[in-house]
Amino acid sequence: MLGLGWPVDLSSGLLLTLASFAALRDSLEALGFKLRLSAGALGSVITPVLTSMPKLMVVLCSIAAYGRAGGYDVTEGTVIGSPFVVSALALSALILVTGAVRGRRSGATGPS
């Protein structure tokens, strides 16, 4: 990103992601309030549509830039690969959190 080394790039990317999440959350809450949508409708319909827009833009730009042949390859990779990346990241986070919680439990002493 900035060329200052990977720790700075990683930190700035994480901060940008958190700021973007906060802006998206606030915008969706305001949209739901204006349209008088329930939290369930907002969470199950509107949010998935808006959060999948970047993938849709990758697909459309690849088809526009590379034509049908190359664009379809990128489309397949985006559509098929995205759930695997998300599940791998979620599983890794779950394993780390579970390991940390178990580590705390095994180190703690029981009641005297």
C-alpha positions, 0 to 999 in steps of 0.5 A: 500500500504505502511502501513502508513495510509490511507491518505498516501496510497490514496495520493501515489495511486493518484500520481502513477495514474497521473504519469502512465497516463502521461507515457501512454499519452506520449507513445501513442503519440510517437506510433501514430507519429511512425505509422503515425496515426491520433489523431482520430484513436489513440483515438478511436482504440489504446487507448481503446485496451491498457487501457482495458488490465488490465481487460483482464489480470484479466480475464485470470489470474482468469481463469488460477488460478481458472479454468472454474468455479471460473474464469467465476465468476470473468470474469462476475464481471469484465465485468459487474461491470466495467462500473457501477464503472466507471459511478458511479465515473464519476457521483459522480465527475460531481455532486461535480463539478456542486455543486461547480460551483453552490455554487460559482454562488449563492455566487457571487453578480451580476453587480451593 
